[in-house]
Each structure stands twice: as structure tokens, then as C-alpha cells.
Amino acid sequence: ALVHVAMRHGTVLDTAGTATGSLFASYLDQRDLDASALDDGERQALASRAFRQRADEIRRVGLARAIDLTVRGARALAAPVFDDRGRIAIALTLIGFSPDFDAAWDGALATRMKLDAAELSRRLGGALR
């Protein structure tokens, strides 16, 4: 089935509600994370025990994943690319729709993304954490 989802340029999404946002939030230091939060509510959500546990998992796995968080049926995987100082520079993000999108941590998409992110990190002079 063909599914079309449109978001306007400039749409602001909850950081913890997207794979890309969660990925960045997991690798930013607390000062940068606090500065990037949209408001006190988001700042508190990102400081919560639940999000800290999710961030630990993201760093352990090396990917962020979002399933049905922002758009029902949408799935996303995001992999970090690091710069020469070991800081997250960009995220590679794939978005697809259930059930055709394999969002498994050890699936083919995740494996390929991790390899590509590692190669981009290497090209930027960075290394995987």
C-alpha cells in the first residue's frame, strides 16, 4: 500500500519523538542538550530516567530507532557520524512504513547504516564511540 506523509518545511518535532532527535540527544553533552531543548517540558523529558535509559541503549547499539512515535505506521533508524573530535556531526536516517521497513537492531538496514556511518566518520577523521 502506498502511504504518503507530508510535513511542511520548518515543522518542529519533539526531540525524543524522532530517531534523529533521540540520536543527537544521546550523544550531546548535558549543557548542549539543555540549550537545544524547546522548552522546560522537553528539557525535563530529556533528563528523565526513561530517556536516559533509552539514550544508554542508543549509545550501546550505535543506532536510534523510532516506531510509531511521530506518525502512525512510520519507522525510522538513525546512525551517528562523528567528527575529528569524536562529537556527533550528522545523522544518517532512514524512514519507512510498517511492516515493510525492518527496524530490527541487527537487521540488514541497521547493519548497512552502521557500516556507512562508520565510513563517513572515518572520512571526517572521526571514530565510532
C-alpha positions as CSV (number, residue, x, y, z in Angstrom):
1,A,0.0,0.0,0.0
2,L,1.3,3.4,-0.9
3,V,1.3,5.8,2.1
4,H,2.0,9.5,1.7
5,V,3.0,11.6,4.6
6,A,3.8,15.3,4.1
7,M,5.4,17.6,6.6
8,R,5.9,21.3,6.0
9,H,9.4,22.6,5.9
10,G,10.2,24.0,9.4
11,T,7.9,21.6,11.2
12,V,9.3,21.3,14.8
13,L,9.1,17.9,16.3
14,D,9.7,16.7,19.8
15,T,13.3,15.7,20.2
16,A,12.6,12.4,21.9
17,G,9.9,11.6,19.4
18,T,12.2,11.0,16.4
19,A,15.1,8.7,15.8
20,T,17.3,11.6,14.7
21,G,16.4,13.8,17.7
22,S,16.9,10.9,20.1
23,L,20.3,10.1,18.5
24,F,21.6,13.6,18.9
25,A,20.2,13.9,22.4
26,S,22.0,10.7,23.3
27,Y,25.4,12.0,22.2
28,L,25.2,15.7,23.2
29,D,26.7,16.8,26.5
30,Q,24.2,18.0,29.1
31,R,24.9,21.7,28.5
32,D,24.3,21.5,24.7
33,L,21.3,19.3,25.3
34,D,19.8,21.8,27.7
35,A,20.4,24.7,25.3
36,S,18.8,22.8,22.4
37,A,15.6,21.9,24.3
38,L,12.5,23.6,23.0
39,D,11.1,24.4,26.5
40,D,11.2,23.3,30.1
41,G,8.9,20.3,29.4
42,E,11.2,18.9,26.7
43,R,14.2,19.6,29.0
44,Q,12.6,17.6,31.7
45,A,11.6,14.8,29.3
46,L,15.2,14.5,28.1
47,A,16.5,14.5,31.7
48,S,14.1,11.7,32.7
49,R,15.2,8.3,33.8
50,A,13.2,6.7,30.9
51,F,15.0,8.8,28.3
52,R,18.4,8.3,30.0
53,Q,17.8,4.6,29.7
54,R,16.9,4.9,26.1
55,A,20.0,7.1,25.5
56,D,22.2,4.4,27.1
57,E,20.6,1.8,24.7
58,I,21.2,4.1,21.7
59,R,24.9,4.5,22.6
60,R,25.3,0.8,23.3
61,V,23.6,-0.3,20.0
62,G,25.0,2.6,17.9
63,L,21.6,3.4,16.5
64,A,18.4,5.2,17.4
65,R,15.1,3.7,16.5
66,A,11.6,5.2,16.4
67,I,8.5,3.1,15.7
68,D,5.1,4.8,15.6
69,L,6.2,7.8,17.6
70,T,5.5,10.8,15.3
71,V,3.4,9.3,12.5
72,R,1.4,6.1,13.0
73,G,3.0,3.3,10.9
74,A,6.3,5.2,10.5
75,R,9.6,3.6,11.4
76,A,13.0,5.1,11.4
77,L,16.6,4.2,12.1
78,A,19.3,6.8,12.7
79,A,23.1,6.2,12.9
80,P,25.7,8.7,14.2
81,V,28.5,10.1,12.2
82,F,31.4,11.6,14.3
83,D,33.8,14.4,13.6
84,D,37.5,14.5,14.2
85,R,36.9,15.5,17.9
86,G,34.6,12.5,18.5
87,R,31.4,14.6,18.5
88,I,28.3,13.7,16.7
89,A,28.3,15.7,13.4
90,I,25.4,14.4,11.4
91,A,22.9,11.5,11.5
92,L,22.1,9.1,8.7
93,T,18.4,8.5,9.0
94,L,16.2,6.0,7.1
95,I,12.4,6.3,7.3
96,G,9.9,3.8,6.1
97,F,6.5,2.3,6.9
98,S,5.4,-0.8,8.8
99,P,5.6,-3.7,8.2
100,D,7.9,-3.5,5.2
101,F,10.6,-1.5,7.0
102,D,12.9,-3.7,9.0
103,A,13.8,-1.6,12.1
104,A,15.5,-4.5,13.9
105,W,18.7,-3.5,15.7
106,D,20.5,-6.4,13.9
107,G,18.6,-6.2,10.6
108,A,20.0,-5.6,7.2
109,L,19.2,-1.9,7.2
110,A,20.7,-1.3,10.6
111,T,23.8,-3.2,9.7
112,R,24.3,-1.3,6.5
113,M,23.7,2.0,8.2
114,K,26.3,1.3,10.9
115,L,28.8,0.5,8.2
116,D,28.1,3.6,6.2
117,A,28.1,5.8,9.3
118,A,31.5,4.3,10.3
119,E,32.9,5.0,6.8
120,L,31.6,8.6,6.9
121,S,33.1,9.1,10.4
122,R,36.4,7.8,9.1
123,R,36.3,10.2,6.2
124,L,35.7,13.1,8.6
125,G,38.6,12.0,10.7
126,G,36.4,10.7,13.5
127,A,35.9,7.4,15.1
128,L,33.0,5.5,16.5
129,R,32.5,5.8,20.2
